Amino acid sequence: MARTGRRPGAGGTREKILAAARFQFSEAGYEGATIRDIAGEAGVDPALVLHYFGSKEGVFVAAVEFPIDPAEVLPGLLAPGLEGLGERLVRFFLGAWDSPAGSPLLGLIRSVVGNERAAALVRDFVSREVLGRIAEALELDQPQLRASLAASQLIGLAMLRYVVKLEPLASAEPDEVAAWLGPTLQRYLTDPEGVPARAPSRRSARGPAGS
């Protein structure tokens, strides 16, 4: 009679894949690592990686214990349109930090600050899966620049509020912080005049030669 049920050792397959993914991501970065490479490192079929995690993004989120999956969160933030997006981003960001996900977020930020490899890994992921998704929703010029400027504000907020704990920002109510910072993010994301077309050269900044 054919055996049924879980194959022997199958309970450790997910952990083997995660260990392999951590190695591949640390060696090749988010862009360089592939599902096939991760599967080869783990000694499993690539279909099993997709079975457990759905995508490379999914296995990365699990491998680095990234507490928020952008694929699940960003569509809800972007669905109402660009109006009010700045405040929605700030409220969501603060909500994530103040939730049980805040502890691993803090650990992630600290690992990025102290480890260039971790910083490069997270930078690749955020550039592609977070800023890239926001940029796709923006129909103005320089969408990547706009999204990057907004992200710089949010990362600075995290560092000052939760790591450095600078007052009065550290103890301010989320509604207050959203009201303070939301308009700045909104300007970066949606105002046609929110970012310069390009940085002026030193020569043009001084005026014509000889003036």
N, C-alpha and C positions, 0 to 999 in steps of 0.2 A: 504493500500500500504506500502511495506517495505521502511524504510528510507534508503537513500543512503548518501554518502559523509563521512566526518570525524566524528567520534564519539565524543560526547560531552566530553570535557576535554582532548582529545587526544593531543592537542597542548602542554600540560604540561608533557607528558609522558617522553620525552627525558630528561627534566630537573630533573624529579623525579629519573630517572635511574642514572643520573650523581651524584645527591646528595647521593643516596644509594651507588654508587661506591666509592665516596670519603670516606664515612664512613667505608665501608668494607676494602678498601685498607689501610686506616689509622689504622684499628684495626688488620687486619690479614696480612698485607703486600701483595706484588704482588703475591708471590707464594701461600699464604694461601687463598686469596680471590678467589671465584669461580663465574662463571656466574649465577649459581643457587642461591648462597647466595645474589648476587647483586639484582637479580630479586625478591627474597623473601623480601628483605629489601624495595624494591620499590613497592611491591605489584603488580607485573606484571608477565606475562609468560616469561620464559627464552628466548623463541623465539623472543620476542620483543627486548631484549637486543642485540641479534645477528642481528636483522633486522636493528636497528639504528646504530650499531657500528661494526658489522662484526666479532669481536673476543674480547677476554679479553684484548689483547694488544690495540685494537682500543678504547675500553672504558676507559682504563687507560690513553692513550694519551689525550683523550678528558677531562677526569676527572681532571687531574692535569695540563691541558693546556700545555702539553709537545708540543713544537712547531714543532718538527720534528718526523715523523713516520719512524723508522728504516726499517720497512718492505718495504717501498717505496724507500728509499734512498740507502741502502747498496747494493742491487743487482747491481745498476748502477756503484757503485764504485768498486765492485769486478769483474764485467763482463770482463774488459780488462785483467784480470790476476793479478798475484802478482807483476810483474815488474811495478815500478812507483806507487805502492799503497800508500807508505808513503807520497809522495807529493800530491797525489789526496786527501788523508784524510785531510791534512793540508789545502789545498785550499777549500775543502768543508766546513771544520770547520769554517774557517775565513769567508767564504761566508755566512754561516748561522748567525754568530754573526753580520755581517755587514748589514744583511737584516732586514726587519720588524720583523722577528722572534727573533732578538737579544734582544729586551726588555724583553720578557718573559723568554728567556734563562738566562739573568742576574738575574731576580727575582728568577728563579729556583735555580741557583747557590747560591744566598744569603740565600734562605730558607734552602738549604742543609747545609750550613756552620753553621747556627744558630739554627737548629732544628734536633735533633737526629732521631726523628720519620720520618721526611721528608728525611733525609739522608739515613735511612735504606730502605725506600720505593723506592727511586730513585736508590739506590745501587742494590736492587733486580732486578729492571727492566733493568738497564744497563747491569748487569752481564748476564742476561738471553737473552735479545732481541738484545743488541748491541754486546757485546763481544762474546756471544755465536754464533751469526751469522758470525762474523769475524773468530772465531776459527774453524768453520766448513769448511771454505774455505782454511784454512792453512793445508798443508800436511806435515809439519815439526813436530818435537818433541815439547812438552809443548805448544800447541797452546793457551791455556787459559792464561798462564803466559806471552806469547808474546803479546797477545791482551791487557792484563792488563797493561803491561809496556807502550805500545803505548798510551793507554787511559790516563795514568798518565801524559804523556807529554802534551797531549791535554788539560787536565784539568788545569795543571800548566800554560799553555799558556793562557787560558781563564782568570785565576785569575790575572796574571801579566799584561796582555795587556788591559783587560776591567774592572777589579775591582780595582786593585792596580794602574794601569796605569803607569807602570815602563818604563821609557825611556832608550834606544831608541826603545824598543820593541813596546811600545804603538802606536807610530806614523809611524812605518815601513810599507812599502807597502806589501800587501799580497804575491806578488811574491817573495819578499825578505825573508819573514818569511817562506814560503814554501821551498825555497832553503836552508835556515838555518836548519830547523827542519825536513824536509822530509827525508834526509838520515838517521837520527837517528831512525825515525819510521820504515823506510825500513829495517834497521839492526835488530831492535827488531822483526819485522814480518817475515823476510825471510832469514836472514843470519844463517847458521847452527851454527856459533860461536857467534851468537848475544846474547844468554843467556847461563849461566852455566848449565851443566847437573844437578847439585845440589850444594847447598852451602856446603863447606867443614866444617867438624866438627872442634871444637877448638883443639882437640887432633891432627888431621891430619894436621891442619894448622901449629902446632908447630913442627911436625915431630914425629918420634917414641919416645915412653916413654924412658926417661933416656938419650936422645941425647943432 
